[in-house]
Amino acid sequence: MNVEEEIKALGLELPPAPPLGGIYHPVVIAGNQLYVSGQGPLQSDGILIKGKVGKDLTLEEGQLAARQVGLTMLATIKAQIGDLGKIKRLIKTLGMVNCYPEFEQHPQTINGFSQLMVDIFGEENGKGARSAVGMSLPGNIAVEVECIFELKEE
């Protein structure tokens, strides 16, 4: 099954690719690596999931926001390179959770993103190296994730 068929089989849909929010490229390809700028949890209706995890949002809601970031990221990649089938594997994830200093469940929150990648790309290709940290995020978005993917050889 290809990536887009897998997304549909999971009962999910890609949101619209978000507009640029600054002076940057949404994705940069260097050799066979695809670098994706930080993505937020944009829903299909164009609304971002906002709030601090552990205060405004439960851990479970934070995980769903992280999962939504994964869909946003795939929408951005598709808009930029045209075909999600060009992705071979996930290499590295940096997950950022909007939270207060007392919150300690950053990795569990980012699991929402990581599990989606495994569900779509499989255990081997969907799981990469990862960091998960807490901070204050722009616009009070709940989660932001940036990644590096390996592209298939053409």
KOLVOLUM-832712 format. One record per atom (N, C-alpha, C): residue in one letter; y, x, z. Coordinates in steps of 0.001 Angstrom, whole numbers, padded with zeros to 6 digits, always signed. Layout:
<pts>
aYXZ/...
</pts>
This chain:
<pts>
m-001179+000840+000000/m+000000+000000+000000/m+001246+000888+000000/n+002259+000536-000804/n+003470+001335-000795/n+004360+000935+000393/v+005418+001680+000600/v+006271+001497+001781/v+006858+000089+001834/e+007387-000382+000730/e+008014-001703+000736/e+006991-002816+000930/e+005794-002656+000394/e+004723-003628+000637/e+004314-003613+002103/e+004285-002427+002693/e+003931-002293+004110/e+004966-003004+004994/i+006240-002853+004648/i+007309-003523+005399/i+007120-005032+005330/k+006848-005562+004147/k+006627-007007+003982/k+005380-007459+004720/a+004308-006646+004667/a+003063-006992+005356/a+003271-007085+006869/l+004225-006317+007383/l+004544-006362+008811/l+005469-007533+009148/g+005854-008303+008133/g+006730-009447+008344/g+008176-009057+008579/l+008587-007881+008079/l+009931-007367+008294/l+010714-007368+006991/e+012023-007272+007100/e+012855-007130+005905/e+013942-006111+006178/l+014328-005426+005120/l+015394-004438+005232/l+016739-005155+005263/p+017630-004729+006155/p+018976-005281+006147/p+019746-004690+004970/p+020968-005149+004733/p+021771-004478+003711/p+022090-003055+004175/a+022195-002131+003234/a+022586-000764+003607/a+024004-000816+004165/p+024250-000169+005297/p+025582-000235+005898/p+026615+000528+005072/p+027875+000089+005168/p+028941+000832+004490/p+029216+002134+005238/l+029826+003088+004545/l+030199+004344+005187/l+031174+004077+006329/g+031015+004827+007415/g+031896+004672+008555/g+032750+005904+008801/g+032818+006802+007845/g+033578+008030+008043/g+033461+008940+006842/i+033762+010195+007071/i+033731+011188+005999/i+032409+011959+006097/y+031411+011474+005386/y+030074+012074+005410/y+029249+011480+004278/h+028098+012076+004016/h+027117+011504+003093/h+026057+010795+003934/p+025620+009599+003534/p+024568+008910+004289/p+023253+009693+004272/v+022943+010324+003145/v+021768+011181+003039/v+022139+012422+002243/v+021470+013516+002556/v+021622+014762+001815/v+020218+015284+001538/i+019976+015638+000288/i+018688+016231-000084/i+018888+017722-000260/a+018077+018513+000428/a+018078+019972+000301/a+016629+020381+000064/g+016340+020834-001145/g+014954+021146-001487/g+014144+019862-001450/n+013070+019873-000655/n+012247+018664-000539/n+012478+017963+000803/q+013627+018230+001428/q+013935+017574+002694/q+015104+016610+002521/l+014967+015445+003132/l+015972+014397+003100/l+016548+014264+004506/y+017825+014573+004649/y+018518+014468+005932/y+019268+013140+005949/v+019036+012340+006971/v+019686+011039+007074/v+020689+011071+008217/s+021943+010728+007904/s+022982+010645+008926/s+022621+009566+009947/g+023254+009633+011103/g+022994+008663+012163/g+023150+007233+011684/q+022179+006413+012025/q+022143+005012+011634/q+022157+004140+012881/g+022795+002976+012768/g+022834+002021+013879/g+021934+000834+013600/p+021807-000051+014596/p+020911-001215+014473/p+021568-002388+013749/l+021694-002271+012421/l+022295-003323+011606/l+021242-004375+011294/q+021553-005616+011609/q+020629-006713+011350/q+020861-007285+009953/s+019947-008104+009481/s+020033-008680+008132/s+021287-009514+007934/d+021843-010059+009027/d+023070-010849+008920/d+024328-009986+008941/g+024146-008649+008961/g+025273-007730+008946/g+025878-007442+010310/i+025282-007980+011371/i+025788-007773+012727/i+025006-006641+013396/l+025736-005748+014056/l+025117-004641+014792/l+024683-005111+016181/i+023556-004585+016652/i+023124-004848+018026/i+023913-003915+018931/k+024630-004507+019893/k+025509-003725+020751/k+025126-003884+022220/g+025569-002921+023026/g+025385-002980+024466/g+024688-001753+024999/k+024777-001574+026295/k+024136-000447+026964/k+022739-000861+027423/v+021746-000065+027025/v+020366-000332+027408/v+020231-000062+028909/g+019570-000973+029604/g+019408-000855+031045/g+020476-001600+031823/k+021470-002114+031113/k+022533-002901+031760/k+022765-004180+030959/d+023288-004042+029738/d+023533-005212+028879/d+022259-005652+028169/l+021376-004710+027920/l+020112-004970+027212/l+018947-004469+028057/t+017846-005188+028028/t+016632-004722+028702/t+016017-003581+027902/l+015057-002902+028491/l+014329-001861+027767/l+013710-002446+026501/e+013109-003617+026606/e+012460-004243+025454/e+013473-004558+024356/e+014664-005019+024728/e+015711-005275+023738/e+016197-003969+023113/g+016240-002913+023922/g+016591-001588+023399/g+015558-001099+022400/q+014281-001343+022681/q+013220-000956+021754/q+013342-001718+020436/l+013681-003001+020521/l+013876-003795+019300/l+015089-003295+018518/a+016138-002877+019230/a+017308-002295+018555/a+016904-000999+017851/a+016094-000178+018515/a+015634+001074+017904/a+014776+000789+016674/r+013940-000226+016761/r+013134-000635+015604/r+014044-001062+014449/q+015111-001816+014784/q+016037-002267+013751/q+016751-001087+013105/v+017029-000043+013878/v+017618+001169+013304/v+016692+001731+012222/g+015394+001692+012467/g+014441+002181+011467/g+014556+001417+010158/l+014706+000110+010250/l+014859-000700+009040/l+016190-000403+008352/t+017246-000224+009151/t+018551+000141+008598/t+018463+001476+007866/m+017769+002434+008486/m+017624+003755+007882/m+016888+003667+006546/l+015834+002897+006502/l+015085+002756+005255/l+015940+002075+004182/a+016781+001107+004591/a+017693+000462+003638/a+018692+001476+003084/t+019194+002343+003950/t+020138+003377+003526/t+019468+004347+002551/i+018267+004777+002888/i+017542+005705+002009/i+017300+005056+000650/k+016846+003809+000666/k+016572+003109-000598/k+017839+003003-001444/a+018962+002681-000807/a+020231+002566-001540/a+020653+003907-002142/q+020291+004997-001482/q+020733+006316-001933/q+019789+006964-002943/i+018476+006806-002764/i+017531+007491-003665/i+016707+006527-004521/g+016832+005223-004248/g+016223+004221-005110/g+014793+003833-004823/d+013995+004717-004252/d+012566+004442-004103/d+012046+005041-002802/l+011646+004175-001877/l+011103+004655-000605/l+009754+005349-000783/g+009119+005154-001927/g+007854+005815-002217/g+007989+007320-002392/k+009217+007818-002481/k+009449+009261-002597/k+009274+009977-001253/i+009232+009214-000164/i+009098+009815+001172/i+007640+010191+001418/k+007421+011438+001787/k+006070+011897+002125/k+005798+011714+003608/r+006749+012177+004449/r+006514+012110+005890/r+007816+012261+006664/l+007770+011836+007905/l+008858+012052+008849/l+008679+013434+009463/i+009760+014210+009497/i+009689+015552+010091/i+010289+015562+011491/k+011523+015036+011647/k+012241+015156+012918/k+013113+013939+013153/t+013125+013464+014384/t+013948+012336+014810/t+014816+012758+015981/l+016095+012387+015922/l+016976+012474+017082/l+017399+011055+017392/g+016931+010543+018528/g+017266+009186+018957/g+018278+009231+020084/m+019341+008451+019930/m+020420+008408+020921/m+020521+006986+021458/v+020471+006861+022780/v+020487+005560+023440/v+021820+005384+024153/n+022477+004271+023918/n+023719+003935+024606/n+023343+003426+026006/c+023709+004187+027027/c+023286+003830+028379/c+024194+004466+029420/y+023985+004069+030652/y+024689+004673+031783/y+023897+005879+032284/p+024543+006796+033005/p+023858+008013+033460/p+022583+007744+034269/e+022508+006624+034957/e+021338+006332+035799/e+020095+005931+034998/f+020268+005553+033739/f+019151+005119+032896/f+018273+006316+032545/e+016965+006170+032670/e+016051+007298+032445/e+014980+007036+031389/q+015065+005924+030670/q+013989+005549+029756/q+014374+005727+028275/h+015022+006848+028002/h+015422+007146+026622/h+014207+007234+025691/p+013175+008020+026060/p+012016+008117+025158/p+011338+006770+024910/q+011202+005959+025967/q+010570+004649+025806/q+011387+003761+024879/t+012711+003870+024937/t+013571+003080+024051/t+013366+003503+022599/i+013392+004798+022344/i+013254+005308+020972/i+011850+005076+020429/n+010890+004785+021306/n+009546+004417+020834/n+009596+003232+019871/g+010601+002361+020002/g+010731+001243+019066/g+010903+001730+017637/f+011688+002782+017445/f+011871+003405+016130/f+010590+004125+015709/s+010076+004950+016618/s+008913+005784+016283/s+007692+004947+015927/q+007470+003849+016651/q+006310+003004+016348/q+006453+002370+014968/l+007669+001991+014595/l+007888+001432+013261/l+007531+002455+012182/m+007951+003704+012380/m+007643+004748+011390/m+006127+004950+011265/v+005422+004926+012399/v+003955+005047+012369/v+003339+003831+011678/d+003858+002634+011984/d+003330+001413+011361/d+003490+001452+009846/i+004591+002015+009368/i+004877+002029+007934/i+004229+003214+007218/f+004347+004411+007787/f+003889+005626+007101/f+002537+006144+007593/g+002010+005558+008647/g+000719+005989+009181/g+000870+006991+010311/e-000203+007186+011050/e-000211+008050+012233/e+000199+009483+011909/e-000300+010028+010820/e-000003+011421+010477/e+001392+011598+009889/n+001750+010767+008911/n+003024+010936+008210/n+004206+010233+008870/g+003942+009315+009771/g+005022+008574+010422/g+005450+009141+011750/k+004735+010138+012227/k+005052+010738+013528/k+005517+012163+013308/g+006730+012466+013764/g+007266+013813+013625/g+007693+014360+014974/a+008393+015472+014958/a+009004+016002+016177/a+010129+015044+016569/r+010475+015016+017885/r+011451+014015+018308/r+012197+014443+019556/s+013457+014046+019618/s+014267+014146+020829/s+014844+012772+021099/a+015004+012424+022377/a+015608+011155+022766/a+016565+011434+023915/v+017825+011055+023727/v+018848+011343+024724/v+019702+010103+024977/g+020397+010108+026103/g+021305+009025+026446/g+022741+009483+026335/m+023620+008552+025930/m+025039+008875+025762/m+025816+007594+025532/s+027112+007748+025353/s+027967+006648+024933/s+028033+006694+023413/l+027817+005561+022753/l+027769+005533+021292/l+028964+004787+020706/p+029378+005165+019492/p+030542+004532+018873/p+030345+003034+018670/g+031419+002282+018899/g+031362+000839+018689/g+030437+000125+019652/n+029989+000831+020696/n+029069+000270+021694/n+027724-000142+021096/i+027323+000477+019943/i+026005+000152+019385/i+024927+000593+020376/a+023816-000119+020399/a+022775+000109+021398/a+022013+001420+021180/v+021743+001744+019924/v+020916+002907+019585/v+021426+003495+018272/e+021353+004816+018169/e+021627+005507+016904/e+020516+006526+016696/v+020073+006658+015451/v+019005+007605+015132/v+019374+008359+013859/e+019112+009667+013868/e+019193+010461+012641/e+017839+011122+012439/c+017487+011379+011189/c+016153+011916+010883/c+016175+012915+009735/i+015084+013644+009683/i+014770+014493+008531/i+013401+014047+008018/f+013324+013778+006726/f+012067+013402+006073/f+011701+014469+005047/e+010431+014616+004789/e+009957+015427+003667/e+009729+014516+002496/l+010181+014931+001318/l+009969+014161+000097/l+008723+014663-000627/k+008105+013775-001370/k+006936+014152-002183/k+007390+015068-003309/e+006517+015961-003691/e+006810+016854-004825/e+006734+016031-006098/e+007678+016286-006997/e+007682+015528-008263/e+006958+016269-009342/
</pts>
